[in-house]
Amino acid sequence: MITIKNKKAFSMITAIFVIVIMATITSLIMNVTGKTVKETTQQYQKEQAALLGRSYTELAMLKVLYSDRNSTCLTTFTDNFGAKTGFPGYDITVNIQYIGNNTILDTCPAIATLANNSNGFYQTISLIIDTYITYKDFDDPSNRDITFHRRTLQKL
């Protein structure tokens, strides 16, 4: 025969068991939520770096088009995007190389050229634009830099 005393003890064990199960499920949900937030943050930073790479490549082309190549040729420039307190932002370095025929490129003293050739590709000036976007991962405990690189060949 079950007494009232035994019923109370069974209810206490059931309540403890339910609390343990709920705590386990809650910890699993929190773990999955934390991983989702971390992945979303990393994806956001990578997409932002890709968009900055594209934008700064186009900016480099504009700067070359509207610079005075008779005095000096633009070969590199740097910038920082999005720097705020507690967040270093994105460091941008753009390297520009001019390629083409030496006779066309004589006005640019600081450029490297390919061998003289009188046909096709060498009759024009082309640019190789290397854009490097460096940023810190928010969630990396060792605070390492991540670099996104975009290389573009553009006919001038």
N, C-alpha and C positions, 0 to 999 in steps of 0.2 A: 504494500500500500504506500502511495506517495503522499508525503506530508507537505504542508505549506512551507516548511523549512527547506526541503529539497527543491521545491519549485523556485524559490528565491535564488538559490545557488545556481540552478540551471539558467535562469534569466541573466545572472551576472556573467557567466561564462559565455553565453550567446552575445551579450553586449560587447564584451572584450574582443571576441572573435570578429564581430562586425567592424569595430573600430580599427583593428589591425588590417583588415581587408581594405577598408576605406583609405587608411594611411598609405598602404602599398599602391593602390590605384592612383592616389593623389601624387605620390612621388614619381610614378611613371609618367603621368601627364605633365608634371613640371619639367622632367627631363626632356621629353619630346618638345615641349614649348621652347625651352632654352636652346636646343639644337636648331629648331626652326628659325628662331630669331638670329642666331649666329650665321646660318646659311643665307638668310635674307640680307643681312648686313654685308657679308662678303660679296654676294651677287650685286648689291647696290654699288659697292666700291669699285668692283671690276667694270661694271657698265659705265660708271662715271668716268673711269680712266679711259675706256674705249672712246667715249664721246669727246673727252678732252683731247685725245690723240688725233681724232679726225678734225676737230676744230683748229687745233694748233698747226696741223699740216696745211690746212687751207690758209691760215694766217701767215704761215711761212711763204706760201706761194704769193700772197698779196704783197708781203714785204719785199720779196725779190722783184716782183713786177714794178713796184713803185719806188725802188731804191735807185740811187745814182751809181750804176756799175762802172762809170768812167773813173771815179775816184777810188772806190773800194767795193768789194763784193761782200754781201752778208754771208757769213759761213756758220754762225751759231748765235743763238739767243736763249735766255732762260727766263722763267717766270714761276710764280707760286700762285696757286688757285685755292681759294677756300680756307685760308689760314685763319683760325679763330683761337680764342683762349682755350687751352686744353686739347686742341686738335691741330696738328701741323699742316694739314691740307695736302695738296698734291704739288710736288715739285716737277716742273716741266723743263726739259732740255731738248732743243731742236738743233740738229746738225744738218747743214746743207752742203752738198757737194755738187759742183758743176761739171758736166761732162760734155764733150763735143770737140770740134776741130780747133786746134791751137790758134788759127788765124781769126776765128770768130771770138775766141776767149781772150785775146791779147789785152783787152781793156780791163780784165779782172786779174790783178797780180797775185792774188792769194788763193788760186784754185788749182786743183789737180785735174789733169786732163788725160784722156786716152791718146793713143798714137794718132798721128795725122792720117786721115783717110779722106778721099775726095768724093765719096758717094754715100748716099743713103742717110743713115743715122747721124753721121758726123757733120752733116751740113747744118744741123740745128744745135741749139743749146738745150740740154736737158738737165733736170735736177734730180738728185737722189736726196730725199728728205727723210731723215731718221728722227722720229719723235719718241722720246722716252718720258713716261709718266711714272714717277716714284711716289709711293704712299705707304703709310703704316696701317697694318691690319688692326682694327679696334680690339679684337679679341685675342691677339697673339701675346702670350705672357712674356716672350723673349724680345718683343718689340722690334722684329725684323722688318726690313724694307721689302716691298713688293714692287716690281718694275713691269710696266706694260710697254711694249715696243711696237711701233708702227713704222713700216718702211714704205715709201711711195716713190715711184718713178714718174716724173711729170715733164712733159715737153713744154719748153718755154716759147 
